[in-house]
Amino acid sequence: MTKAPESLEALKERILACRLCVESPRGAALPHAPRPVFQVSETARVLIAGQAPGTRVHASGRPFTDPSGVRLRSWLNMTEEVFYDASRVAIVPMGFCFPGQNERGADLPPRPECAPRWRAQLLAALKNVRLLLAVGQYAIRWHVPAALRGRSLTETVGNWRDIARATTPMVVPLPHPSWRNNAWLKKNPWFEAEVLPFVRERIAEVLERR
C-alpha cells in the first residue's frame, strides 16, 4: 500500500521539533535551545529565502523583526500585513535557528545541518510558489544554478535578468538587507534603479493572480 504524502502541517511540526544541531551537530553544537523560525503555507506564491534568524528574530519567533526586515520590506514595497501573511508569502531561511555569534559579535553562518535535512522537503511542499527571492550569499548559493553564478555577489546579482529567465519558479538574487551592505548599495546604484522595480512589479503580478 502506497504511503500518503506528508502534509505541510505535519512537516512544519517536525521542523519545529528538530534538535539536529544539538543532538547530532556537524561541528560544535548550537549554543542555545533551538527555536526554528519560518513562515509557510500551501497557498504562498512568493518565497523569501533568507539566511538565518538573528538575535531579535530569535527572541520574537517571527522572521525579519529587525532593521534588516524593515529595509527588505521597503525594497519589496510590502506592508507588514502582506509580508507576514503566510497565505501569500513564505519565508524560509537557510538555517531555521539563530546560529549564535562569533567572538566579534557577528552572527555565525546558518547551521550546516539544517538545509540538507529539511530544505528540499519543504520547498517541494510549496507547490504554488511563482517567485523566489534569494536573499544573501547562502540562499543564492543554494537556489541559483552554478552556471549562472558569478565569481562574486556583485556579479551574480548583476546577472539577475538571465537568472530570472532561466529558473522556474523564477529566482531573483538579492544582497542581504543588513546595514553591513550599505557600502555595497552605494557602490552599486543599479541595484535599486533596475532590480528593485522589476522585483516589485513581479511581486504585484504574482500576488494579484491568486
SULQUI-V324960 format. One record per residue. N is the residue number from 0. RES is the residue in one small letter. BURIAL is 1 if it has 24 or more other C-alpha atoms within 12 Angstrom, else 0. Layout:
BEGIN
N:RES:BURIAL / N:RES:BURIAL
END
This chain:
BEGIN
0:m:0 / 1:t:0 / 2:k:0 / 3:a:0 / 4:p:0 / 5:e:0 / 6:s:0 / 7:l:0 / 8:e:0 / 9:a:0 / 10:l:1 / 11:k:1 / 12:e:0 / 13:r:0 / 14:i:1 / 15:l:0 / 16:a:0 / 17:c:1 / 18:r:1 / 19:l:1 / 20:c:1 / 21:v:1 / 22:e:0 / 23:s:0 / 24:p:0 / 25:r:0 / 26:g:0 / 27:a:0 / 28:a:0 / 29:l:1 / 30:p:0 / 31:h:0 / 32:a:0 / 33:p:1 / 34:r:1 / 35:p:1 / 36:v:1 / 37:f:1 / 38:q:1 / 39:v:1 / 40:s:1 / 41:e:1 / 42:t:1 / 43:a:1 / 44:r:1 / 45:v:1 / 46:l:1 / 47:i:1 / 48:a:1 / 49:g:1 / 50:q:1 / 51:a:1 / 52:p:1 / 53:g:1 / 54:t:1 / 55:r:0 / 56:v:1 / 57:h:1 / 58:a:0 / 59:s:0 / 60:g:1 / 61:r:1 / 62:p:1 / 63:f:1 / 64:t:1 / 65:d:0 / 66:p:0 / 67:s:1 / 68:g:1 / 69:v:0 / 70:r:1 / 71:l:1 / 72:r:1 / 73:s:0 / 74:w:1 / 75:l:1 / 76:n:0 / 77:m:1 / 78:t:0 / 79:e:0 / 80:e:0 / 81:v:0 / 82:f:1 / 83:y:1 / 84:d:1 / 85:a:1 / 86:s:1 / 87:r:1 / 88:v:1 / 89:a:1 / 90:i:1 / 91:v:1 / 92:p:1 / 93:m:1 / 94:g:1 / 95:f:1 / 96:c:1 / 97:f:1 / 98:p:1 / 99:g:1 / 100:q:0 / 101:n:0 / 102:e:0 / 103:r:0 / 104:g:0 / 105:a:0 / 106:d:0 / 107:l:1 / 108:p:1 / 109:p:1 / 110:r:1 / 111:p:1 / 112:e:1 / 113:c:1 / 114:a:1 / 115:p:0 / 116:r:1 / 117:w:1 / 118:r:1 / 119:a:0 / 120:q:0 / 121:l:1 / 122:l:1 / 123:a:0 / 124:a:1 / 125:l:1 / 126:k:0 / 127:n:1 / 128:v:1 / 129:r:1 / 130:l:1 / 131:l:1 / 132:l:1 / 133:a:1 / 134:v:1 / 135:g:1 / 136:q:1 / 137:y:1 / 138:a:1 / 139:i:1 / 140:r:1 / 141:w:1 / 142:h:1 / 143:v:1 / 144:p:1 / 145:a:0 / 146:a:0 / 147:l:1 / 148:r:1 / 149:g:0 / 150:r:0 / 151:s:0 / 152:l:1 / 153:t:1 / 154:e:0 / 155:t:1 / 156:v:1 / 157:g:1 / 158:n:1 / 159:w:1 / 160:r:0 / 161:d:0 / 162:i:1 / 163:a:1 / 164:r:0 / 165:a:0 / 166:t:0 / 167:t:0 / 168:p:1 / 169:m:1 / 170:v:1 / 171:v:1 / 172:p:1 / 173:l:1 / 174:p:1 / 175:h:1 / 176:p:1 / 177:s:1 / 178:w:0 / 179:r:0 / 180:n:0 / 181:n:0 / 182:a:0 / 183:w:0 / 184:l:1 / 185:k:0 / 186:k:0 / 187:n:0 / 188:p:0 / 189:w:0 / 190:f:1 / 191:e:1 / 192:a:0 / 193:e:0 / 194:v:1 / 195:l:1 / 196:p:0 / 197:f:1 / 198:v:1 / 199:r:1 / 200:e:0 / 201:r:1 / 202:i:1 / 203:a:0 / 204:e:0 / 205:v:1 / 206:l:1 / 207:e:0 / 208:r:0 / 209:r:0
END
